[in-house]
Amino acid sequence: MTITLTKDMGAADLDNVSKMTIGAAWDTSTGGSGRLLGAIKKRIGTDLDVVAVAMQGPDPVRMCGLDNLDPFGNGSMVHSGDNHTGHGEGDDETIDVVFANVPPNVTGIVFIVAAFKRGSAFGNAQNVSFNVYDSSDGVPGKVADIWPSLMSRGNACAVAKAERAGNSWTLEVVNKMGTVTQGDQFSLMRFAISQ
């Protein structure tokens, strides 16, 4: 592990990080429902989505996640695939970023976790955790474990943002909740722009 990140420390240099992984883990909740409905909700699961929005200055130019798993086609940003339930151990969805392969016109990347699909909600998930890993040596080492506040309102969380700094990158933990229109990718991109 080369760095440790927290929200209050500001942006950290990623000089020694060639590959980074952002993950989200959550468990399904009953959402406060009673026995039968609660059991059904737990079996169905909770659908959160990890998304990375690549920025060119103030403009979003590519989105990694949902149905676009390798937006540049070169492995620079790769999504693990959509987990609709939150069932399973560890991270339910991840995005790998290989900084050397990110096209030079990309100036930043905003990482978001959202209850994006209609009917999904953070309130139907429990033990939500956003994780940042240094995967440079092929073995992910956790450098940040970000927990959104249970008192937060909204259906989207800006987890972190990476910014190009010359030939290098920086990463800042954001951990800021907000609201996007479910099913509307433009709303998701506007949320990314506001970070």
C-alpha positions as CSV (number, residue, x, y, z in Angstrom):
1,M,0.0,0.0,0.0
2,T,1.4,3.3,-1.0
3,I,-1.2,5.8,0.2
4,T,-4.0,6.1,2.8
5,L,-7.0,8.3,1.9
6,T,-9.5,10.1,4.1
7,K,-12.0,12.8,3.2
8,D,-10.4,15.5,5.4
9,M,-6.9,15.0,3.9
10,G,-7.7,16.5,0.4
11,A,-6.2,15.2,-2.8
12,A,-3.4,12.6,-2.6
13,D,-0.7,12.0,-5.3
14,L,-1.0,8.8,-7.1
15,D,2.6,8.8,-8.4
16,N,3.2,5.2,-7.4
17,V,-0.2,3.9,-8.3
18,S,-0.5,2.5,-11.8
19,K,-3.8,0.7,-11.3
20,M,-6.6,1.6,-8.9
21,T,-9.9,-0.2,-8.1
22,I,-13.0,1.5,-6.8
23,G,-15.5,-0.9,-5.3
24,A,-18.9,-0.8,-3.6
25,A,-20.1,-3.4,-1.1
26,W,-23.6,-3.6,0.4
27,D,-25.9,-6.0,2.0
28,T,-29.6,-6.3,1.3
29,S,-32.0,-5.0,3.9
30,T,-35.7,-5.5,4.5
31,G,-36.1,-1.8,4.1
32,G,-38.0,-1.7,7.4
33,S,-40.7,-4.0,6.1
34,G,-42.3,-6.7,8.2
35,R,-41.7,-10.5,8.1
36,L,-43.1,-11.7,4.9
37,L,-42.5,-8.5,2.8
38,G,-39.1,-8.1,4.4
39,A,-38.1,-11.7,3.6
40,I,-39.2,-11.2,0.0
41,K,-37.1,-7.9,-0.2
42,K,-34.1,-9.7,1.2
43,R,-34.4,-12.5,-1.3
44,I,-34.8,-10.2,-4.3
45,G,-31.9,-8.0,-3.2
46,T,-30.9,-4.4,-3.5
47,D,-29.5,-2.9,-6.8
48,L,-26.9,-0.2,-6.4
49,D,-24.6,0.8,-9.3
50,V,-21.0,1.9,-9.4
51,V,-20.3,4.3,-12.2
52,A,-17.2,6.2,-13.3
53,V,-17.6,9.4,-15.4
54,A,-14.6,10.4,-17.5
55,M,-14.4,14.2,-17.8
56,Q,-12.7,16.4,-20.4
57,G,-12.5,19.7,-18.6
58,P,-16.1,20.4,-17.5
59,D,-17.7,18.0,-19.9
60,P,-18.5,14.3,-19.3
61,V,-17.1,12.3,-22.3
62,R,-17.5,8.6,-21.3
63,M,-19.3,6.6,-18.6
64,C,-18.1,3.3,-17.3
65,G,-20.8,1.2,-15.7
66,L,-24.5,0.3,-16.2
67,D,-24.3,-1.3,-19.7
68,N,-20.9,0.1,-20.8
69,L,-18.2,-2.0,-19.2
70,D,-15.1,-0.8,-21.2
71,P,-16.0,2.6,-22.6
72,F,-12.6,3.3,-24.2
73,G,-12.1,-0.2,-25.5
74,N,-8.6,-0.4,-24.3
75,G,-8.9,-1.6,-20.7
76,S,-8.2,1.8,-19.1
77,M,-11.5,1.8,-17.2
78,V,-13.3,-1.6,-16.8
79,H,-16.4,-2.4,-14.9
80,S,-16.9,-5.8,-13.2
81,G,-20.5,-6.0,-14.3
82,D,-23.9,-5.2,-12.8
83,N,-24.8,-6.9,-9.5
84,H,-28.6,-6.6,-9.1
85,T,-28.8,-8.0,-5.5
86,G,-26.0,-7.1,-3.2
87,H,-25.7,-10.8,-2.4
88,G,-22.2,-12.2,-2.0
89,E,-19.0,-11.4,-0.1
90,G,-16.7,-8.5,-0.7
91,D,-17.3,-5.8,-3.3
92,D,-20.5,-6.2,-5.3
93,E,-19.3,-4.0,-8.2
94,T,-15.9,-2.6,-9.0
95,I,-14.2,-0.4,-11.6
96,D,-10.5,-0.9,-12.4
97,V,-8.6,2.1,-13.8
98,V,-5.2,1.7,-15.5
99,F,-3.9,5.3,-15.5
100,A,-1.3,4.9,-18.2
101,N,-4.0,3.8,-20.7
102,V,-6.5,6.6,-20.0
103,P,-6.7,8.7,-23.1
104,P,-4.7,12.0,-22.7
105,N,-7.7,14.2,-23.3
106,V,-9.4,12.8,-20.1
107,T,-8.7,15.3,-17.4
108,G,-10.6,13.7,-14.5
109,I,-12.8,10.8,-13.4
110,V,-15.7,11.0,-11.0
111,F,-16.7,7.8,-9.2
112,I,-20.3,7.5,-8.2
113,V,-22.4,4.9,-6.5
114,A,-26.2,5.3,-7.1
115,A,-29.5,3.7,-6.6
116,F,-29.9,4.4,-10.3
117,K,-32.6,2.0,-11.5
118,R,-36.2,2.8,-10.8
119,G,-37.4,1.3,-7.5
120,S,-33.9,0.9,-6.0
121,A,-32.9,2.9,-2.9
122,F,-30.0,3.2,-0.5
123,G,-32.6,2.6,2.2
124,N,-33.0,-0.9,1.0
125,A,-29.2,-1.5,1.5
126,Q,-27.3,-1.9,4.7
127,N,-23.6,-2.0,5.6
128,V,-22.8,0.2,2.5
129,S,-19.1,0.7,2.0
130,F,-17.1,2.3,-0.8
131,N,-13.6,1.0,-1.1
132,V,-10.5,2.3,-2.9
133,Y,-7.6,-0.1,-3.7
134,D,-4.1,0.2,-5.0
135,S,-4.0,-2.7,-7.4
136,S,-0.6,-1.8,-9.0
137,D,1.1,-5.0,-8.1
138,G,-1.9,-7.2,-9.0
139,V,-3.0,-7.7,-5.4
140,P,-5.5,-5.0,-4.3
141,G,-4.5,-3.3,-1.1
142,K,-7.2,-1.2,0.4
143,V,-6.3,2.5,0.8
144,A,-9.7,3.9,1.7
145,D,-12.9,2.6,3.3
146,I,-15.6,5.2,2.9
147,W,-18.9,4.9,4.7
148,P,-21.8,7.2,3.7
149,S,-23.7,8.6,6.7
150,L,-26.9,6.8,7.5
151,M,-28.5,10.2,7.9
152,S,-27.8,11.1,4.3
153,R,-30.6,11.9,2.0
154,G,-30.4,11.2,-1.7
155,N,-29.9,8.3,-4.0
156,A,-26.4,8.9,-5.3
157,C,-23.0,9.3,-3.6
158,A,-19.9,10.9,-5.2
159,V,-17.3,8.6,-3.8
160,A,-14.1,10.1,-5.1
161,K,-12.6,12.0,-8.0
162,A,-9.3,11.5,-9.8
163,E,-7.7,14.4,-11.6
164,R,-4.9,14.5,-14.1
165,A,-1.9,16.5,-12.8
166,G,0.6,16.6,-15.7
167,N,1.8,13.1,-16.3
168,S,0.4,11.9,-13.0
169,W,-2.9,11.7,-11.2
170,T,-4.4,12.7,-7.8
171,L,-7.3,11.2,-6.0
172,E,-9.6,12.9,-3.5
173,V,-12.3,11.3,-1.3
174,V,-15.5,13.2,-1.8
175,N,-18.2,11.1,0.0
176,K,-21.0,13.5,-0.9
177,M,-24.6,12.4,-1.2
178,G,-27.0,13.9,-3.8
179,T,-30.1,13.1,-5.8
180,V,-30.3,11.9,-9.4
181,T,-33.4,11.1,-11.4
182,Q,-33.5,7.3,-11.5
183,G,-33.0,5.9,-15.0
184,D,-31.8,9.2,-16.4
185,Q,-28.1,9.1,-17.4
186,F,-28.0,12.9,-18.1
187,S,-29.0,13.4,-14.4
188,L,-26.1,11.1,-13.4
189,M,-23.7,13.1,-15.6
190,R,-24.9,16.4,-14.2
191,F,-24.3,15.1,-10.7
192,A,-20.7,14.1,-11.8
193,I,-20.1,17.7,-13.2
194,S,-21.1,19.2,-9.8
195,Q,-18.3,17.5,-7.9
